[in-house]
Amino acid sequence: MPHGYNGKILHIHLDRMELEVETPPETFYRIYAGGSALGTYYLLKHSPAGVDALSPENTLTLSLSVLTGTPVSGQSRITATAKSPLTGAIGDSQAGGFFPAEMKFAGFDAFVIHGQAEEPVYLWVKDGEAELRPADHLWGKTTAEVEDILREELGDKKIEVIQTGIAGENGVRYSALMNMATRANGRTGMGAVMASKRLKAIAVRGSVRPTVADKKGLNEIARWGAKNFPDSDVYGMGVYGTAEVIMPQNKAGGLPTFNWDSGFFEKAEAISGQAMSETILKERDTCYACTVRCKRVVEAETPYKLDPRYGGPEYETLSTFGSYCGIDDLEAIAYASELCNAYGIDTISCGATIAWAMDCFEQGLITTEDTGGLELRYGNAEAMVTLVEQIARRQGFGDLLAEGSARAAEQIGRGTEDLVVTVKKQELPAHMPQVKRSLGLIYAVNPFGADHQSSEHDPGYKYYPERMAMIGLTDPQPTKVLNEEKVHFALVTEYLYSALDSYNLCQFVFGPAWHLYGPDQMVETIRAITGWDVDMDEVLTVGQRRLNLMRAFNAREGFGREEDKLPKKLSKALVGGRSDGLFVTEEEIEQAKDWYYAEAGWDVATGAPKAETLESLSLGWVAELLAA
């Protein structure tokens, strides 16, 4: 058994209610690492081409990595991988919390979920033993209710649970998987996939700690992080959470406002991390063994009763339900966040879809006849909260919005399509390519749709030259250019972030710029745990391999260069603030794609990985799959 791993992967065959344990060799773990790379490996191996995302044949993998459960900050992460019901492409999403570490302690490195049960079930795993149990009594319950019931039923308050929520049960295409009732595998609709299999939840408890090759070295790395955190650039995230960046983003003209018409929100201060800390913040929460403590926990009695059990809003949530919708009511935004956590909904797609509907309403493209009487004006916090409830339960106008803004626009027509802000049908997160130019390229080419955590943002190249040099980037470029060197920066940092999602490391703790630990310390951590002679080149190759696996899956599903494009709205000049007049052109993205595909070793005409590129990454079997 390799250090850091349990050496066991559990296959759950729901169609025949059987469990099977796979014991891969150490070489398998070194090649695929865990997380996204491992999950995409099983998806390609077990799901046929063209599979419907909500059919039993769509394989869902929940995977850890070699670092999970060790005593260093930022390692308790889990990745969910399957074909996405939102995009039709690869689905991929990460979450933190205590569940990932407890799953490792329970004895497994991954759960690979096949088929569909006849009736709702849940999986109970303890110290290497697993069984499927009936879950009819859990169906229709909120996430906190499910946790309480399972802990009572199984007689252990320290059990950790990951689950699909009411939104997943109702087939909301951007429903999330939730653990701790606050941590979300939010993006790409993994909650709907798990619910389609009638697997309601997985409960884990364990006492087996992974072995470590160099315990002393690992403890030194952990102590360094705790000691240096107060002086690091991530310290403010601990104090104010990700909401810390609301005001800097707004000042730079990079806070999406009024469904991306502007990058400046006049009332941004009312929804900032500072405002939260001074009003509704109850305490800070953390993930297993992490010193940063970035998670918010809020509480209030009026006008919305905010339950601290459901945590509090992050930057993306404050933006999508806030500035996207022109809403400055912090309590209403926090309540929308609570509803999403209680029902299992991705806050980014949910808030952005509501913002799109408000934009359509403001422009007269939809009316109260479409919305069931709701006045979807910008700033209408009450209507926003009502829609979150309707979306989760697929009631009223929420039934249509549960499809996501792109599919909703396809059904409505009337020019509403021009107001959609998605890539591959996934709503854009709250970072603006008009201000950070390489993000435009990454949003367009990212396999699972627009994502802000798939590469380093442009300012990092200039402000962190020593760490950038560790990954071979030595020619910093201005933020607002998208030249060949900036494309090189985007791809190399995408490889590193891709590796982070395969080693399942938190991108607030490890990374190439403002993060607590730099790339060199990431390599040192992997060495200390595994005893392998890992270097930076191998880490970047793991990230490159994962990216090629995902692109290969998409190519098999018919996604190519034509799907790597930005929404029309980004070519419209922004209004107000420091980004006034800025826009992204199709021409600059198309030129950037040429450079990007060529450097990645992909076909420039199609965007698909070349056979020789896959073979060089020990993925010859994938090349054969695409050629078949």
LUMKOL-130242 format. One record per residue (C-alpha): x, y, z; residue in one letter. Coordinates in steps of 0.1 Angstrom, whole numbers, padded with zeros to 4 digits, always signed. Layout:
XYZa/...
This chain:
+0000+0000+0000m/+0015+0034-0010p/+0020+0060+0018h/-0009+0084+0021g/-0034+0061+0004y/-0056+0033+0017n/-0050+0014-0015g/-0088+0006-0018k/-0114+0020-0041i/-0151+0011-0035l/-0173+0004-0064h/-0210+0008-0056i/-0232-0011-0081h/-0267+0002-0072l/-0285-0017-0099d/-0277-0050-0082r/-0270-0036-0047m/-0235-0050-0046e/-0202-0035-0034l/-0168-0043-0049e/-0134-0033-0036v/-0106-0025-0061e/-0070-0024-0050t/-0050-0005-0076p/-0012-0007-0078p/+0010+0021-0066e/+0018+0031-0102t/-0019+0039-0107f/-0019+0063-0078y/+0012+0081-0090r/-0001+0085-0125i/-0037+0097-0116y/-0030+0111-0081a/-0067+0114-0071g/-0094+0140-0074g/-0104+0151-0109s/-0078+0130-0127a/-0089+0098-0110l/-0126+0106-0114g/-0123+0113-0151t/-0104+0081-0155y/-0133+0061-0142y/-0159+0081-0161l/-0141+0073-0194l/-0136+0037-0185k/-0172+0030-0174h/-0196+0055-0191s/-0205+0049-0228p/-0202+0078-0253a/-0233+0099-0256g/-0247+0088-0222v/-0275+0109-0208d/-0262+0126-0177a/-0292+0115-0156l/-0292+0079-0168s/-0280+0050-0147p/-0250+0046-0170e/-0235+0079-0160n/-0207+0070-0136t/-0203+0093-0105l/-0169+0092-0087t/-0162+0108-0053l/-0124+0109-0049s/-0098+0119-0024l/-0060+0121-0029s/-0027+0112-0012v/-0028+0143+0010l/-0063+0139+0023t/-0065+0134+0061g/-0029+0144+0069t/-0022+0172+0094p/-0015+0200+0070v/-0038+0229+0061s/-0058+0228+0029g/-0059+0190+0023q/-0094+0179+0033s/-0110+0182-0001r/-0132+0159-0022i/-0139+0159-0060t/-0171+0148-0076a/-0169+0138-0113t/-0196+0127-0138a/-0211+0138-0170k/-0228+0171-0162s/-0266+0175-0166p/-0261+0213-0169l/-0235+0213-0197t/-0236+0179-0212g/-0197+0180-0209a/-0175+0167-0182i/-0188+0176-0147g/-0163+0184-0120d/-0166+0200-0086s/-0146+0203-0054q/-0156+0208-0018a/-0139+0209+0016g/-0150+0203+0052g/-0145+0173+0075f/-0162+0147+0053f/-0131+0142+0030p/-0107+0134+0059a/-0133+0112+0076e/-0139+0093+0044m/-0101+0086+0042k/-0102+0075+0078f/-0131+0051+0069a/-0108+0032+0047g/-0113+0042+0010f/-0096+0066-0015d/-0127+0069-0038a/-0163+0058-0043f/-0172+0049-0078v/-0210+0048-0082i/-0226+0028-0109h/-0262+0022-0120g/-0295+0032-0102q/-0312+0017-0072a/-0348+0007-0074e/-0356+0026-0042e/-0337+0054-0023p/-0307+0041-0004v/-0278+0055+0015y/-0242+0041+0019l/-0228+0035+0054w/-0190+0031+0056v/-0170+0025+0088k/-0134+0014+0091d/-0133-0004+0058g/-0168-0020+0060e/-0196-0008+0038a/-0233-0015+0034e/-0263-0001+0015l/-0294+0008+0036r/-0329+0021+0028p/-0333+0058+0026a/-0370+0065+0020d/-0371+0083+0053h/-0344+0107+0042l/-0360+0117+0008w/-0375+0152+0009g/-0355+0163+0040k/-0332+0193+0042t/-0295+0187+0045t/-0293+0194+0082a/-0323+0171+0089e/-0306+0143+0070v/-0274+0147+0090e/-0293+0147+0123d/-0313+0116+0113i/-0283+0096+0103l/-0262+0105+0133r/-0291+0094+0155e/-0298+0063+0135e/-0262+0052+0135l/-0255+0062+0171g/-0225+0085+0165d/-0225+0123+0165k/-0191+0124+0148k/-0203+0108+0116i/-0198+0129+0085e/-0224+0129+0056v/-0223+0139+0020i/-0257+0140+0003q/-0279+0152-0025t/-0306+0176-0014g/-0342+0184-0023i/-0330+0203-0054a/-0312+0172-0066g/-0342+0150-0060e/-0362+0174-0082n/-0336+0173-0110g/-0324+0209-0107v/-0296+0209-0133r/-0272+0229-0110y/-0280+0211-0078s/-0251+0204-0055a/-0237+0177-0032l/-0235+0189+0004m/-0215+0179+0034n/-0217+0195+0068m/-0248+0213+0054a/-0224+0240+0044t/-0197+0226+0021r/-0208+0222-0015a/-0196+0203-0045n/-0216+0231-0062g/-0208+0234-0099r/-0220+0213-0128t/-0250+0196-0112g/-0234+0166-0094m/-0263+0166-0069g/-0288+0158-0097a/-0265+0130-0109v/-0264+0114-0074m/-0302+0118-0069a/-0308+0102-0103s/-0291+0071-0090k/-0315+0072-0059r/-0284+0074-0037l/-0295+0099-0011k/-0264+0101+0011a/-0231+0086+0021i/-0222+0084+0058a/-0186+0078+0069v/-0167+0071+0101r/-0132+0058+0106g/-0102+0054+0128s/-0075+0044+0102v/-0050+0072+0096r/-0030+0071+0064p/+0007+0063+0068t/+0033+0090+0060v/+0068+0085+0047a/+0083+0115+0066d/+0062+0124+0095k/+0088+0149+0109k/+0091+0167+0076g/+0053+0169+0072l/+0049+0183+0107n/+0075+0210+0100e/+0055+0220+0069i/+0023+0222+0089a/+0039+0242+0117r/+0054+0266+0091w/+0019+0273+0077g/+0004+0280+0112a/+0033+0303+0121k/+0034+0323+0088n/-0004+0325+0083f/-0008+0359+0101p/+0018+0375+0079d/+0006+0359+0046s/-0015+0374+0019d/-0043+0349+0027v/-0047+0362+0062y/-0075+0386+0053g/-0094+0357+0039m/-0093+0342+0073g/-0107+0373+0089v/-0133+0383+0063y/-0137+0351+0043g/-0137+0352+0005t/-0161+0382+0010a/-0129+0401+0016e/-0125+0407-0021v/-0159+0424-0027i/-0145+0459-0022m/-0112+0454-0041p/-0131+0438-0070q/-0155+0467-0071n/-0128+0493-0069k/-0111+0477-0099a/-0143+0476-0119g/-0144+0438-0117g/-0175+0431-0097l/-0202+0418-0121p/-0233+0440-0117t/-0268+0440-0133f/-0262+0407-0151n/-0228+0418-0163w/-0238+0452-0177d/-0213+0468-0153s/-0183+0460-0132g/-0192+0485-0105f/-0219+0483-0078f/-0226+0515-0060e/-0239+0497-0030k/-0211+0471-0028a/-0201+0482+0007e/-0234+0470+0021a/-0226+0434+0010i/-0189+0433+0018s/-0170+0411+0041g/-0165+0440+0064q/-0202+0447+0066a/-0209+0410+0073m/-0183+0410+0101s/-0199+0441+0117e/-0235+0428+0115t/-0245+0391+0111i/-0213+0372+0115l/-0214+0348+0144k/-0181+0330+0140e/-0155+0316+0117r/-0155+0279+0107d/-0128+0257+0092t/-0121+0225+0074c/-0102+0195+0089y/-0067+0205+0102a/-0068+0239+0085c/-0054+0271+0101t/-0070+0296+0077v/-0106+0293+0091r/-0121+0311+0061c/-0157+0298+0063k/-0184+0323+0075r/-0211+0314+0100v/-0239+0340+0102v/-0269+0344+0125e/-0299+0368+0127a/-0335+0370+0139e/-0350+0396+0116t/-0360+0402+0089p/-0348+0367+0079y/-0341+0342+0106k/-0306+0330+0097l/-0297+0296+0111d/-0259+0293+0118p/-0262+0256+0110r/-0261+0266+0073y/-0229+0287+0075g/-0228+0320+0056g/-0223+0335+0021p/-0190+0335+0003e/-0178+0360-0023y/-0194+0343-0052e/-0227+0340-0034t/-0227+0377-0023l/-0220+0386-0059s/-0245+0364-0077t/-0274+0371-0054f/-0261+0406-0047g/-0245+0428-0073s/-0256+0405-0102y/-0292+0412-0092c/-0286+0448-0080g/-0295+0437-0044i/-0278+0452-0014d/-0298+0435+0013d/-0271+0414+0031l/-0296+0395+0052e/-0317+0385+0021a/-0285+0373+0004i/-0275+0353+0034a/-0309+0338+0035y/-0307+0328-0001a/-0273+0312+0007s/-0290+0293+0036e/-0317+0280+0013l/-0292+0268-0012c/-0273+0249+0015n/-0305+0235+0029a/-0318+0223-0005y/-0284+0216-0022g/-0280+0242-0049i/-0250+0258-0066d/-0252+0295-0055t/-0233+0307-0086i/-0256+0292-0112s/-0287+0299-0091c/-0280+0336-0085g/-0267+0342-0120a/-0298+0326-0135t/-0321+0348-0114i/-0300+0378-0125a/-0305+0368-0162w/-0343+0366-0155a/-0342+0401-0139m/-0323+0414-0170d/-0350+0399-0193c/-0377+0414-0172f/-0361+0449-0171e/-0359+0448-0209q/-0395+0437-0213g/-0385+0403-0228l/-0405+0385-0201i/-0434+0398-0181t/-0454+0389-0150t/-0474+0365-0172e/-0442+0344-0176d/-0431+0348-0139t/-0463+0340-0122g/-0468+0375-0111g/-0433+0381-0097l/-0419+0416-0104e/-0384+0407-0113l/-0369+0441-0110r/-0332+0446-0101y/-0330+0451-0064g/-0361+0430-0055n/-0347+0409-0027a/-0381+0394-0018e/-0386+0381-0054a/-0350+0367-0054m/-0356+0347-0022v/-0390+0334-0036t/-0373+0322-0067l/-0347+0302-0048v/-0375+0283-0031e/-0393+0278-0064q/-0362+0266-0081i/-0354+0240-0054a/-0389+0226-0056r/-0394+0232-0093r/-0425+0252-0087q/-0439+0282-0107g/-0413+0301-0127f/-0386+0284-0108g/-0393+0252-0127d/-0380+0268-0158l/-0351+0285-0141l/-0341+0251-0126a/-0329+0243-0161e/-0303+0270-0160g/-0303+0303-0179s/-0291+0289-0213a/-0318+0262-0215r/-0345+0286-0201a/-0336+0311-0228a/-0338+0284-0255e/-0374+0277-0243q/-0385+0313-0241i/-0367+0328-0271g/-0377+0365-0278r/-0341+0377-0277g/-0335+0364-0241t/-0307+0343-0255e/-0285+0374-0260d/-0286+0381-0223l/-0274+0347-0212v/-0239+0348-0196v/-0227+0312-0198t/-0199+0290-0213v/-0210+0255-0222k/-0244+0264-0205k/-0227+0270-0172q/-0231+0305-0156e/-0200+0326-0152l/-0186+0332-0117p/-0179+0366-0104a/-0145+0375-0119h/-0145+0395-0151m/-0124+0388-0182p/-0128+0424-0192q/-0105+0433-0163v/-0084+0401-0161k/-0078+0392-0198r/-0065+0357-0195s/-0096+0347-0177l/-0115+0352-0209g/-0095+0325-0226l/-0097+0301-0196i/-0135+0306-0192y/-0138+0297-0229a/-0116+0266-0230v/-0123+0252-0196n/-0137+0217-0201p/-0166+0220-0176f/-0176+0256-0184g/-0165+0289-0170a/-0145+0286-0138d/-0125+0311-0118h/-0104+0285-0100q/-0089+0268-0130s/-0059+0291-0134s/-0041+0320-0117e/-0056+0354-0123h/-0036+0379-0143d/-0023+0402-0115p/-0005+0372-0100g/+0021+0371-0127y/+0033+0406-0119k/+0030+0407-0082y/+0045+0372-0073y/+0076+0368-0095p/+0095+0345-0072e/+0067+0319-0070r/+0059+0322-0107m/+0095+0315-0115a/+0091+0282-0096m/+0068+0270-0124i/+0089+0285-0152g/+0071+0318-0156l/+0097+0347-0158t/+0082+0373-0181d/+0054+0392-0163p/+0028+0408-0185q/+0004+0437-0178p/-0030+0426-0165t/-0051+0439-0194k/-0032+0422-0223v/-0038+0388-0239l/-0007+0382-0259n/+0012+0349-0265e/+0032+0351-0232e/-0001+0357-0213k/-0016+0327-0229v/+0015+0307-0219h/+0010+0320-0183f/-0026+0309-0185a/-0018+0274-0196l/+0010+0268-0172v/-0010+0280-0142t/-0039+0260-0155e/-0017+0229-0153y/-0008+0237-0117l/-0044+0244-0107y/-0054+0212-0125s/-0028+0194-0103a/-0043+0210-0072l/-0076+0195-0082d/-0061+0161-0086s/-0041+0162-0054y/-0073+0177-0039n/-0056+0207-0023l/-0074+0239-0014c/-0065+0267-0038q/-0067+0293-0010f/-0038+0274+0008v/-0016+0261-0020f/-0008+0279-0053g/+0016+0300-0073p/+0008+0335-0060a/-0009+0349-0029w/-0014+0316-0013h/-0001+0304+0021l/+0021+0277+0005y/+0040+0281-0027g/+0045+0255-0055p/+0078+0244-0039d/+0061+0236-0007q/+0034+0217-0025m/+0062+0194-0039v/+0077+0191-0005e/+0044+0181+0010t/+0038+0154-0015i/+0073+0140-0010r/+0069+0140+0028a/+0037+0120+0026i/+0045+0095-0002t/+0083+0092-0001g/+0082+0095-0039w/+0110+0116-0057d/+0084+0140-0070v/+0095+0173-0086d/+0077+0203-0101m/+0077+0188-0136d/+0059+0157-0123e/+0033+0178-0105v/+0026+0199-0136l/+0024+0167-0157t/-0003+0154-0133v/-0022+0186-0140g/-0016+0183-0177q/-0028+0147-0177r/-0060+0156-0159r/-0067+0184-0183l/-0062+0161-0213n/-0085+0134-0198l/-0112+0160-0195m/-0107+0174-0230r/-0107+0138-0243a/-0140+0131-0226f/-0155+0163-0241n/-0142+0154-0276a/-0159+0120-0273r/-0191+0138-0264e/-0189+0162-0294g/-0174+0193-0277f/-0147+0211-0297g/-0134+0245-0306r/-0169+0258-0314e/-0180+0252-0278e/-0150+0271-0265d/-0165+0305-0268k/-0176+0334-0246l/-0211+0348-0243p/-0222+0377-0265k/-0226+0400-0235k/-0189+0401-0228l/-0184+0419-0261s/-0206+0447-0250k/-0188+0477-0233a/-0192+0479-0196l/-0208+0509-0180v/-0195+0527-0149g/-0165+0524-0126g/-0128+0518-0136r/-0138+0492-0162s/-0162+0516-0180d/-0159+0510-0217g/-0140+0477-0215l/-0151+0446-0234f/-0137+0414-0249v/-0136+0408-0286t/-0142+0375-0304e/-0110+0381-0324e/-0087+0382-0294e/-0102+0351-0279i/-0099+0332-0312e/-0062+0342-0316q/-0055+0332-0280a/-0072+0298-0286k/-0048+0292-0315d/-0018+0298-0293w/-0033+0279-0264y/-0042+0247-0284y/-0009+0247-0301a/+0011+0249-0269e/-0012+0223-0252a/-0005+0198-0281g/-0041+0198-0293w/-0055+0201-0328d/-0059+0238-0335v/-0089+0232-0357a/-0109+0211-0333t/-0094+0217-0298g/-0091+0179-0293a/-0059+0164-0278p/-0036+0148-0304k/-0028+0111-0301a/+0009+0118-0296e/+0001+0142-0267t/-0021+0116-0250l/+0006+0089-0255e/+0033+0112-0240s/+0011+0115-0209l/+0007+0077-0204s/-0028+0080-0219l/-0024+0059-0250g/-0056+0040-0240w/-0075+0073-0243v/-0061+0079-0278a/-0074+0045-0288e/-0108+0053-0272l/-0111+0085-0293l/-0099+0067-0325a/-0125+0039-0321a/
